[in-house]
Amino acid sequence: MSDYSMTSLMTRKKTQTIVILSFLCGHPVFADTEFNTDVLDIGDRSKVDLSRFSDANYVMPGTYLLDIKFNQKPLPQRSIQYLPTADKKSKVCLPPDLIEKMALKESAAKKVTLWHDSQCADISAIEGATISDRIGGGVLAITIPQAWMKYSDPDWTPPEQWDDGIPGLLLDYSVSGQVGKQSHNGNTSQNFSSYGTVGANLGSWRLRGDYQSNFNQQAGERTHNFDWNQIYAYRALPMQAAKLTVGEVFLNSNVFDSYRFTGINLASDERMLPPSLQGYAPEVRGIAKSNAKVTVLQEGRTLYQTTVPAGPFVIQDLNSSVRGRLEVRVEEQDGSISTFQVDTATIPYLTRPGYVRYNIALGRPSNYNHNLQGPFFSASDFSWGMSNAWSLYGGALLAGDYNAWALGLGRDLSIFGAMSVDMTQSFARLPDEPTATGMSFKVNYAKRFDDYNSQITFAGYRFSQRKFMSMAQYLQTRYNNYEDQYSGREKELYTITASKTFMAQDSVKAITAYLTYSHQTYWDASAQNRYGLSASKMFSIADFNNVTASLAAFRTTYHGKTDDSVMLNFTVPIGDRRRIGYSLQTNNSDVTQVASYNDYTDPNNTWQLSSGFNQDGKPLARGYYTHNASFGSLNANASYQQDNYSSVGGTFRSGITATRYGIAAHQNSSNGGTRLMLDTGGIAGVPINNGRAYSNGLGLAVISDITSYYNTDTRIDVNKLADDVEATRSVVQGTLTEGAIGYRRFEVVKGSKLLAVIKLADGTEPPFGAAVLNENGREMAVVSDEGSVYLTGVQPEEKLDVAWEGQRQCRITIPGTAKPLDLLLLPCSKL
């Protein structure tokens, strides 16, 4: 084609586009507007179809894949039909099950009528209800006045709109390894461990199996083990704000201590409540004297495991449902292991007025070999919101030879915080022993002092009489044949977690301090203590801004040993996302000084190099590297100290999710947790959520850090798309139930940009204004004068329909050899 012909065609197209836009945008378009076609420079005005532009709300009859927005809140994408009417228009067919997701009051729901053989719902009888048929952007917007709705919390998605996801399989895992050599004896040690979850989803049910394994080799001796911590199934009961679990379960009670049993558990789930009524997740703080592996355990099962660089560490992503006492193991690269305990609890047990939270469990205790061991029991606890200020709570555990009951009161103290007080009485019968009875008293307190920028996250006190037994203690005594069933009995426990921010004129340079304290005494054993204090401040020195100084100090006494750690650290920025630092660290009698270099230039590839010497003047060197990819995250480290040890290790965390749409590896945020599978229509390399994930060769990506029961936005990074890729639907939203595998499809096209002329079988052209549609109903182009069109994002051999007069009339096929900006002749065959 000559340059002149190309220029002429492009000029004509621009002119026609301007004319159309002037009709549609230059003046308001009202329903039933008639266009004056005399202003168009077209030879045969009979070949003009602007009927679809004459009504602002006109939609051509057919089926469309649309995003649903109800009162500005997103619902899952679905196919919506527009059916023809007698007056040659169309009417939207709302699926009846969509009405259920609107959470209408009963009085409003009764006004909804059904039509088209009860396949469609009509909401026009609801006063103020509107439906916007302007679906050009792929959105069907429905609005109903708030007066007709059950709920009015703008920060909460009602249960009717939660998504159970799609069926699928998953594997989430973490693998850690460390190889070291001790200089004083030449011994080489190897340790490899893994934990994770395998699972399957079917409808609203989730089947899960949690495992852990460990392999050790040292001085020629090998040990290895593999165990299933628990195998169970659960589902959400949204309308009851509860969770039903069957199988092997750890009792998760706010009144009684935890133990594992096989049976059934029905419990209120506060994550289903509005945000203001929810609790908090536990936090673990400590200091690693070298690159170390940190493991968080409860009742012997691994809850969390990772590797951390030398210095203070904070673990903040434990599941919010974790209750009870946690054991933390810090395994250093010189082979030493330190342990401490963290006591977790909810804030004072308060419940909103008129609402009852409950937890019911039935079954038999099971040991670590998965055998039933212990009497059949029933356990239940509750909390009732008596008023705005008072809550009554308690429970009972009945198991024949072991029984317990508890009763408590919670009080909202308004500006003075919140407090709860309770007591528990136990009765235990042991062979050849009289019945042991004892009581335990507990006080919990929490308060945020906004005026002072401080917070007592949790403060608790517990006193237990010598003969008081929890169910776990009774089982250990009864079945493990302890000679003295009262040995190791807890007496008093003091716990506090608090924070304080000391504000400066520049709030960025404030001092923030954290305090943790735990003191446990026993009737016949030495006390165990955990003290922790950390503080940080940002300031300027000379030409260096944002200099950071931090101090962390911890003391732990556990099993008769005392472990002290103190670290003073300074970091100075040197350019964009690079820092140098100096730290002085003491671990008991060992003093180490280290200089470090940190590089955060690439957020997905960060690394640290450090070197220094200990108090004996012996040099040491360390390296730490973190890599984040779509398929997982890697922490790698290496350490060396003269005449002591050398070691390399690391942790790899990942997950694999498979559904009928395909399979994808991804990062793992929570074993067995909620995730969202994203489909880019087979297009690989599409960046999602600031490049945290990229679609794989199947056009799939999985985002795993989805918070259950919260509306989540996920988006394509449109500025990072390749030149031949276009996203017409780049944001998806939804609220998923716990453990769900959600599925959302982005509208992404990859293909050529083509100039073409469409011809009908008789040699004529489609009328001016006809629409070119793909198989999903997306409008690809509008036919201009003499059948010319400009197509974008088309694929070789792709079939497109041309529609006018309210229906699809014929079909064109894109040639497999088409080149960008070729002028093609496309025959349009009748459907």
RASULDA-V451784 format. One record per backbone hydrogen bond with DSSP energy under -0.5 kcal/mol. CO is the residue of the C=O (numbers start at 1). NH is the residue of the N-H. If there is no record, write none. Layout:
# RASULDA-V451784
co=<CO & CO>
nh=<NH & NH>
This chain:
# RASULDA-V451784
co=<2 & 3 & 4 & 5 & 6 & 7 & 8 & 9 & 10 & 11 & 12 & 13 & 14 & 15 & 16 & 17 & 18 & 19 & 20 & 21 & 21 & 22 & 28 & 30 & 35 & 36 & 37 & 40 & 43 & 44 & 45 & 47 & 48 & 50 & 50 & 51 & 54 & 55 & 62 & 64 & 64 & 66 & 67 & 67 & 68 & 68 & 69 & 69 & 70 & 73 & 75 & 78 & 80 & 81 & 82 & 83 & 85 & 89 & 91 & 92 & 93 & 93 & 94 & 95 & 95 & 96 & 96 & 97 & 99 & 100 & 103 & 105 & 105 & 106 & 108 & 109 & 113 & 115 & 115 & 116 & 120 & 121 & 122 & 123 & 125 & 126 & 130 & 131 & 132 & 133 & 135 & 138 & 139 & 140 & 140 & 141 & 142 & 143 & 145 & 146 & 148 & 152 & 153 & 156 & 158 & 159 & 163 & 168 & 169 & 170 & 171 & 172 & 173 & 174 & 175 & 176 & 177 & 178 & 179 & 180 & 181 & 182 & 187 & 188 & 189 & 190 & 191 & 192 & 193 & 194 & 195 & 196 & 197 & 198 & 199 & 200 & 201 & 202 & 204 & 205 & 206 & 207 & 208 & 209 & 210 & 210 & 211 & 212 & 213 & 214 & 215 & 216 & 217 & 218 & 221 & 223 & 225 & 227 & 227 & 230 & 231 & 232 & 233 & 234 & 235 & 236 & 237 & 237 & 237 & 238 & 241 & 242 & 243 & 244 & 245 & 246 & 247 & 247 & 249 & 249 & 251 & 259 & 260 & 261 & 261 & 262 & 263 & 264 & 265 & 266 & 267 & 268 & 269 & 270 & 274 & 275 & 282 & 284 & 286 & 288 & 291 & 292 & 292 & 293 & 294 & 295 & 295 & 296 & 296 & 297 & 298 & 301 & 301 & 304 & 306 & 308 & 311 & 313 & 314 & 315 & 319 & 324 & 326 & 327 & 328 & 329 & 329 & 330 & 330 & 331 & 332 & 336 & 338 & 340 & 342 & 342 & 344 & 348 & 352 & 352 & 355 & 357 & 358 & 359 & 360 & 361 & 362 & 363 & 364 & 365 & 367 & 371 & 375 & 377 & 378 & 379 & 380 & 381 & 382 & 383 & 384 & 384 & 385 & 389 & 390 & 390 & 391 & 392 & 393 & 394 & 395 & 396 & 397 & 397 & 398 & 399 & 401 & 402 & 403 & 404 & 405 & 406 & 407 & 408 & 409 & 410 & 411 & 411 & 413 & 414 & 417 & 418 & 419 & 420 & 421 & 422 & 423 & 424 & 425 & 426 & 427 & 428 & 428 & 430 & 435 & 436 & 438 & 439 & 440 & 441 & 442 & 443 & 444 & 445 & 446 & 447 & 447 & 448 & 449 & 449 & 450 & 453 & 454 & 455 & 455 & 456 & 458 & 459 & 460 & 461 & 462 & 463 & 465 & 470 & 471 & 472 & 473 & 474 & 475 & 476 & 477 & 483 & 484 & 486 & 489 & 491 & 492 & 493 & 494 & 495 & 496 & 497 & 497 & 498 & 499 & 500 & 500 & 501 & 502 & 505 & 506 & 507 & 510 & 510 & 511 & 512 & 513 & 514 & 515 & 516 & 517 & 518 & 519 & 520 & 521 & 521 & 525 & 528 & 529 & 530 & 531 & 532 & 533 & 534 & 535 & 536 & 537 & 539 & 541 & 543 & 544 & 545 & 547 & 548 & 549 & 550 & 551 & 552 & 553 & 554 & 555 & 556 & 556 & 557 & 558 & 561 & 563 & 564 & 565 & 566 & 567 & 568 & 569 & 570 & 571 & 572 & 575 & 575 & 577 & 578 & 579 & 580 & 581 & 582 & 583 & 584 & 585 & 586 & 587 & 590 & 591 & 592 & 593 & 594 & 595 & 596 & 597 & 598 & 599 & 601 & 602 & 604 & 605 & 606 & 607 & 608 & 609 & 610 & 611 & 612 & 613 & 614 & 618 & 619 & 620 & 621 & 622 & 623 & 624 & 625 & 626 & 627 & 627 & 629 & 630 & 631 & 632 & 633 & 634 & 635 & 636 & 637 & 638 & 639 & 640 & 641 & 641 & 644 & 644 & 645 & 646 & 647 & 648 & 649 & 650 & 651 & 652 & 653 & 654 & 655 & 656 & 657 & 658 & 659 & 662 & 664 & 666 & 667 & 670 & 674 & 675 & 676 & 676 & 677 & 678 & 678 & 679 & 680 & 682 & 685 & 686 & 687 & 688 & 688 & 689 & 693 & 695 & 696 & 699 & 700 & 701 & 702 & 703 & 704 & 706 & 707 & 710 & 712 & 714 & 715 & 716 & 717 & 718 & 722 & 724 & 726 & 726 & 729 & 730 & 732 & 734 & 735 & 736 & 737 & 740 & 740 & 741 & 742 & 744 & 744 & 746 & 747 & 747 & 749 & 752 & 752 & 753 & 754 & 755 & 756 & 757 & 759 & 760 & 764 & 767 & 768 & 770 & 771 & 771 & 772 & 772 & 773 & 774 & 776 & 778 & 778 & 781 & 783 & 784 & 785 & 787 & 788 & 789 & 789 & 791 & 794 & 795 & 798 & 800 & 801 & 802 & 802 & 803 & 804 & 807 & 809 & 810 & 811 & 812 & 814 & 815 & 819 & 822 & 822 & 824 & 824 & 825 & 826 & 827 & 829>
nh=<6 & 7 & 8 & 9 & 10 & 11 & 12 & 13 & 14 & 15 & 16 & 17 & 18 & 19 & 20 & 21 & 22 & 23 & 24 & 25 & 26 & 27 & 30 & 33 & 37 & 39 & 40 & 42 & 45 & 47 & 48 & 768 & 50 & 53 & 54 & 54 & 33 & 58 & 82 & 66 & 80 & 78 & 69 & 140 & 70 & 75 & 71 & 142 & 73 & 70 & 68 & 66 & 64 & 93 & 62 & 91 & 88 & 85 & 83 & 94 & 81 & 95 & 121 & 98 & 99 & 99 & 100 & 101 & 102 & 103 & 150 & 108 & 109 & 110 & 111 & 112 & 122 & 119 & 120 & 119 & 115 & 94 & 113 & 126 & 127 & 129 & 143 & 133 & 141 & 135 & 138 & 67 & 141 & 69 & 142 & 132 & 71 & 130 & 148 & 149 & 105 & 154 & 156 & 158 & 161 & 162 & 737 & 201 & 658 & 199 & 656 & 197 & 654 & 195 & 652 & 193 & 650 & 191 & 648 & 189 & 646 & 186 & 182 & 219 & 180 & 217 & 178 & 215 & 176 & 213 & 174 & 211 & 172 & 209 & 170 & 207 & 168 & 205 & 236 & 202 & 234 & 200 & 232 & 198 & 229 & 230 & 196 & 227 & 194 & 225 & 192 & 223 & 190 & 221 & 218 & 216 & 214 & 212 & 229 & 210 & 248 & 208 & 246 & 206 & 244 & 238 & 240 & 241 & 242 & 241 & 269 & 237 & 267 & 235 & 265 & 233 & 249 & 263 & 251 & 261 & 253 & 251 & 366 & 249 & 263 & 364 & 247 & 362 & 245 & 360 & 243 & 270 & 272 & 273 & 277 & 278 & 318 & 315 & 313 & 311 & 333 & 294 & 308 & 331 & 306 & 297 & 329 & 303 & 304 & 327 & 301 & 298 & 303 & 296 & 294 & 292 & 288 & 286 & 316 & 284 & 322 & 344 & 342 & 297 & 340 & 295 & 331 & 332 & 338 & 293 & 335 & 332 & 330 & 328 & 326 & 344 & 324 & 350 & 355 & 385 & 385 & 383 & 268 & 381 & 266 & 379 & 264 & 377 & 262 & 373 & 370 & 367 & 365 & 363 & 398 & 361 & 396 & 359 & 394 & 357 & 386 & 392 & 354 & 412 & 386 & 387 & 410 & 384 & 408 & 382 & 406 & 380 & 399 & 404 & 378 & 401 & 429 & 399 & 427 & 397 & 425 & 395 & 423 & 393 & 421 & 391 & 413 & 419 & 416 & 417 & 413 & 446 & 411 & 444 & 409 & 442 & 407 & 440 & 405 & 438 & 403 & 430 & 436 & 433 & 437 & 428 & 426 & 465 & 424 & 463 & 422 & 461 & 420 & 459 & 418 & 449 & 456 & 450 & 452 & 454 & 453 & 501 & 449 & 457 & 499 & 447 & 497 & 445 & 495 & 443 & 493 & 441 & 468 & 474 & 475 & 476 & 477 & 478 & 479 & 480 & 482 & 485 & 487 & 489 & 523 & 464 & 521 & 462 & 519 & 460 & 517 & 457 & 458 & 515 & 455 & 502 & 513 & 503 & 511 & 507 & 509 & 510 & 512 & 538 & 502 & 536 & 500 & 534 & 498 & 532 & 496 & 530 & 494 & 528 & 491 & 492 & 522 & 520 & 557 & 518 & 555 & 516 & 553 & 514 & 551 & 512 & 549 & 547 & 544 & 545 & 541 & 573 & 539 & 571 & 537 & 569 & 535 & 567 & 533 & 565 & 531 & 558 & 563 & 529 & 561 & 558 & 556 & 588 & 554 & 586 & 552 & 584 & 550 & 582 & 548 & 580 & 577 & 578 & 600 & 574 & 598 & 572 & 596 & 570 & 594 & 568 & 592 & 566 & 590 & 587 & 615 & 585 & 613 & 583 & 611 & 581 & 609 & 579 & 607 & 603 & 605 & 628 & 602 & 626 & 599 & 624 & 597 & 622 & 595 & 620 & 593 & 617 & 614 & 642 & 612 & 640 & 610 & 638 & 608 & 636 & 606 & 629 & 634 & 632 & 667 & 666 & 629 & 653 & 627 & 651 & 625 & 649 & 623 & 647 & 621 & 644 & 645 & 183 & 184 & 641 & 181 & 639 & 179 & 637 & 177 & 635 & 175 & 633 & 173 & 666 & 171 & 664 & 169 & 662 & 659 & 657 & 655 & 669 & 673 & 706 & 742 & 678 & 703 & 744 & 680 & 701 & 746 & 683 & 684 & 687 & 695 & 717 & 692 & 693 & 692 & 688 & 685 & 699 & 680 & 696 & 678 & 704 & 676 & 706 & 708 & 710 & 736 & 734 & 732 & 689 & 718 & 720 & 721 & 725 & 751 & 728 & 749 & 747 & 716 & 714 & 712 & 163 & 709 & 740 & 675 & 742 & 166 & 677 & 679 & 746 & 748 & 728 & 729 & 726 & 754 & 794 & 821 & 791 & 824 & 789 & 826 & 828 & 763 & 760 & 770 & 49 & 783 & 773 & 803 & 780 & 781 & 801 & 777 & 65 & 774 & 780 & 772 & 769 & 787 & 788 & 758 & 784 & 756 & 791 & 754 & 752 & 798 & 814 & 812 & 773 & 809 & 810 & 771 & 807 & 804 & 831 & 802 & 829 & 800 & 797 & 818 & 822 & 755 & 824 & 757 & 826 & 827 & 759 & 829 & 811>
